[in-house]
Amino acid sequence: MVHVLVVGGGIAGLWTAVKAADAGHTVELVTKTVLADGNTRRAQGGIAAALFPDDSAERHFDDTIAAGAGLADPDAVRVLVDEGPARVRDLIRFGVGFDRGESGLERGLEAAHSRARILHAGGDATGAAIESALVATVRRRAVRIDEETMLADLVVERGRVVGARLLGASGTIAERRADAVVLATGGSGCLYRHTTNPAVATGDGVAAAWRAGAAVSDLEFVQFHPTALDVPGTPLISEAVRGEGAVLVDRSGRRFMLDVDPRGELAPRDVVARAVWRRMVEQGGEPVLLDATGLGAAFLARRFPGLDAACREAGYDWSAVPVPITPAAHYAMGGVVTDLDGRTTLAGLFAVGETARTGVHGANRLASNSLLEAAVFADRAARALGEPFRGLRSREAASRNPVAAMAGFETGAARLPQPTGAVVDRAELQQLMWEHVGLERDAEGLAAASARLVSRRAPEVHDRRTAEDRNLLDLARLTIAAALARRESLGAHFRTDDVVTSDAAKEAA
Ligand code: SIN
């Protein structure tokens, strides 16, 4: 049995902690704020799994591969769709009350799914239901939980991870030894000025893994959600609303998605997000509108109670008027390279959930596959903790993304220069990423962003804010380098100056 340090309190971290404790390991879990704070509890649409008689793992596999635009790893997707239903049943055992109708579990439809297969809870509060069930479950286990404790860096000795340096609320950094560290720190949506993510999503695990020499990959693939409410904080309006029949219209009231893609509002997320973005540019930056008025007030209030309240709080009666929306950064497809059991290229280091690059999402994640990925691969990582630790060989990692391999990311070999200029300003960085590393990119803009950041220095780490700023700066520079290296458009990475039209990109177009 081993001593495991899990970093992160969302679905991936909680799942690993529960299953590792059940397997008899000694488990400690740290989280930088409080347990329930994070992206998981904000997940609205739900969790995708092939559980219904008119569906199959094969169909779910095909949809996931197609959305991934040629970059998804078929072996990882196979694991996801085959093991997904069992993990959903685990969630039910943990106490998640998925919504049910007269004929059993209710299911929703989301973009690029060929079947309605999205389970939801509390209408649009699926993440909250999962988070609270897992928090209750972990609290029933002998797991030590330290809140307000942030990962600063990993401790590496003789090429293997043996613990972490943790930043406490008082600003002191202490070393915590462990046989294995599992990174489950979520994504990095706060790299962008507009995001659906909470303030904690600063890519802490990916940045620390990178600094420790672990391979990272696919950072150029950032998913922008097409429909965030265009008010401060850009709250998410679930794709499930479009799945129920809401449509996108421009400022003249014209429905425009069918001009772009025959699947209309339910085309893959990258396609819809870019179409919304372009229409906004064409109308001088004015937001596009999401028209849910056809669904009726009673249905909206019952099926989407959280969104109904959020719209009203923002001053909109969405049952009566279309609401303004904008794309916003939502999910990182890239991250720390793992094998099918969460192992990274450093022995003793595992990564799960949005922190990991398992290969299931390719260049564009299929809606509602993220909670599923977190559960499936966290479960496998918890099982792998009982096996002798070995690092994923960099040769295995390098075969997956030739662009990252070229840039040296996959071997952890590429290092960033240590600049000596002004300390990075978070708002400036977020604006730069939004303008030049957003839904559409070109070499000129990427080079400009790179030039602006090249001299920016990370702050001395003495509290959570400075630790986050250092992580955001590392990740911004890595993301820009990855986006510059990939000169083709693929999935969520769209180069307006595309100079390489790969077969995969042609297929995805
Ligand atoms: C949504 O509800 O639209 C988000 C679901 C997801 O990101 O998979």
Boltz pocket constraint, residues with backbone or C-beta under 6 A from the ligand:
constraints:
  - pocket:
      binder: B
      contacts: [[A, 43], [A, 44], [A, 45], [A, 46], [A, 237], [A, 238], [A, 239], [A, 240], [A, 331], [A, 366], [A, 367], [A, 368], [A, 369], [A, 370]]
      max_distance: 6.0
